[in-house]
Amino acid sequence: MGMGAGALVTDRTYDEHLEWCKTRAREYLHAHDLVNAVISMMSDLDKHPETRAHCGRDSLALNQLGILAAMRAQEGDYDFVERYIEGFR
C-alpha cells in the first residue's frame, strides 16, 4: 500500500527510518545517479516526524545544504554526495 501525499511514517523508530533513508539513497549513489540520491534522501527524511527537520523544511541552513548537495550531484561529485548521505545522525 502506497503512502499518500503528506503521509508520515510512524511505524519505525528514528534510527530505523534514518537507516531506511540512507539505504534507499545509497542505491542511487552506487548506480552513480547522484541527483536522485540527494532527492531520495531529502524526500525520505521528510516522511517521518522525527527526521523531517533534517530535510530542510524548517531550517535555512539544512535547506541550503540540500541545495548544495544537489548542485554538487549535478557536477558529478560522488564523494560529496556520499558524505551528505552518511552525515545524517
N, C-alpha and C positions, 0 to 999 in steps of 0.2 A: 504494500500500500504506500503510495507516494505522499510526500508532505505538501500541504497546500502552501500558498504564498504566505509568508509571515509566520508559519507554524514553527514552534520551538521544540527541540528535542529535550525531553526531560527524563528519559529512562536511562541515561548514562550519567556517571559522575563527571566532574570537571576533567579529571585526568583521563578517563576513558574517552570522553569526547575530544579532548585535545589530541590524543594519540590517533583517533579516527581521522581527524582533520589532517594531521601530518601524513598519515598513511596514504590518503587519497591524493594529497599534493605531491608526495614522493613519486607516485605512479606517473604523473605528468612530467615531473622533473627527470626521472630516469629515462623517459621517452624523448627527452630534450624538447618538450613542449613547455617552455619556461613561462610564457604568458599565462597559459591555463593553469600552471602550477600555482602561480600567485593568485589568480582569480579564484581557484578552488579553495585555497587556504582562507582567503578573505570571506568568501561566501559561506564556507562551512563554519568558520568561527562565529558567524552571525546567527547560527541556528541553535545555539544553546544559551540559556540565560546567564550562565557564569562565564562564557567566553565572548559574548557579544562585544564587550568593551574593547577587546583585542583587535577587532576588525576595523576600528577607527570611526565607528558610528558616533561616538560622543567625545572623541579625543582628536584634536587637531594634529598633535604630534604623531599619533598612530595612523591617522588618515594620511598624513604626508609620507610616513614610512611605507605604507602600502602603495602610494603613488610612485615613490622612488623605486620600490621593488618591481613594479610593473614596467617602469621605464628601463630599468637595468635588464629586465627579462627581454624586452624588445631589442635591446642591444646584444643579447646573447650571453649575458654574464651569469653562467651556470653557478659559479661559486657564491655570488651574492644571493641568488635565489635560494640556494641550499641553506645558507646562513639565515636568511629571512625565515624559512620554514622551520628550521631546527631551533631558532632563537626563542620561540614562544615557550613559556614555562607555566 
